[in-house]
Amino acid sequence: MINGRTVTVLTPTSSTTDRFGEPVPGTPTEQIVDNVLIVPGSSRNLDATRPDGVTVAFTLHFPKTYSGDLRGCSVVLDGEYAGEYQVVGIAYPYQKENCPPGLPWYMEVEVGVVYG
């Protein structure tokens, strides 16, 4: 049986602005998510359409029980993959009719390290 791991999603917050009216990052909110599949690396890093400075370190498969918006978030992994990784792009869930009913995962999320 395939088992996922527990990860922590960090959602950015901002309650103030600087003197130029730009949001000042606050302490991110944390959400624990169980049963996330972690797949190391991606051959898609070699694609010419990948934005400059972005390296996809992992592809995460979030369970159907997760309903949050991951835009602008980071994900903290532990164990042999320990670190904080930024979500790349916008993660959309699969269409329900294309997701096998017996599988608990429905959303593929790329995370990585951003340089620059």
C-alpha positions in Angstrom: 0.0 0.0 0.0 1.2 3.5 -0.8 1.5 5.8 2.2 1.9 9.6 2.1 3.9 11.7 4.5 2.9 14.6 6.7 3.9 18.1 5.4 3.4 21.6 6.7 1.9 24.3 4.4 3.0 27.8 5.1 0.6 30.4 3.9 1.9 34.0 3.7 0.2 36.7 5.7 0.5 40.5 5.7 -1.2 42.9 8.0 0.8 46.1 7.3 2.3 47.9 4.4 5.6 49.7 4.0 6.1 53.4 3.2 5.6 52.6 -0.5 2.3 50.8 0.1 3.7 47.4 -0.5 2.7 44.5 1.9 5.1 43.6 4.6 5.4 39.9 5.1 4.0 38.7 8.4 4.3 35.4 10.2 2.9 32.7 7.9 0.1 30.5 9.1 0.9 26.8 9.3 -1.4 24.0 8.3 -0.5 20.3 8.8 -1.5 18.1 5.9 -1.3 14.3 6.2 -0.9 11.7 3.4 1.0 13.7 0.8 2.9 11.7 -1.7 6.4 13.1 -2.4 8.1 12.4 -5.7 11.7 13.6 -6.0 12.7 15.7 -9.0 11.1 16.2 -12.3 12.3 15.7 -15.9 10.2 18.7 -16.7 13.1 20.9 -15.4 14.7 20.3 -18.8 11.8 22.0 -20.6 12.6 25.3 -22.3 9.3 26.7 -20.9 10.5 26.5 -17.3 10.9 30.0 -15.9 14.5 31.2 -15.3 15.8 30.5 -11.9 13.2 27.8 -10.9 14.3 24.3 -10.1 11.5 21.8 -9.3 12.8 19.7 -6.4 9.7 17.6 -5.8 6.2 16.9 -7.1 3.8 16.6 -4.3 0.4 14.8 -4.6 -2.1 16.3 -2.1 -5.0 14.3 -0.8 -8.6 14.9 -1.7 -9.1 16.0 1.9 -7.1 19.2 1.3 -9.0 22.1 -0.1 -6.7 25.1 0.4 -5.2 27.5 -2.2 -1.5 26.9 -2.5 -0.8 30.0 -4.5 2.3 31.8 -3.0 2.7 29.2 -0.3 5.7 27.2 0.8 5.7 23.5 1.9 8.0 22.2 4.7 9.2 18.6 4.3 11.0 16.6 7.0 13.2 13.5 7.0 15.6 12.9 4.2 13.9 15.7 2.2 14.0 18.3 5.0 13.6 21.9 4.0 11.2 24.6 3.0 10.2 24.6 -0.7 8.1 27.2 -2.6 5.1 26.2 -4.6 5.7 26.7 -8.3 2.8 28.3 -10.2 -0.8 27.6 -9.3 -1.9 24.1 -8.3 -5.3 23.0 -9.6 -7.1 19.7 -8.6 -7.8 17.1 -11.1 -11.4 17.0 -12.4 -13.4 14.6 -10.2 -14.5 12.5 -13.1 -10.8 11.9 -14.0 -9.7 10.9 -10.6 -10.1 7.2 -9.6 -12.5 6.9 -6.7 -10.3 4.5 -4.8 -7.2 6.8 -4.8 -7.0 9.5 -2.1 -4.8 12.0 -4.1 -6.2 14.5 -6.6 -3.8 17.5 -6.9 -0.3 17.6 -8.3 1.9 20.4 -6.8 5.4 21.3 -7.9 7.7 22.7 -5.3 11.2 23.8 -5.6 13.9 26.3 -4.9 13.9 29.7 -6.6 17.1 31.4 -7.5 17.2 35.1 -8.3 
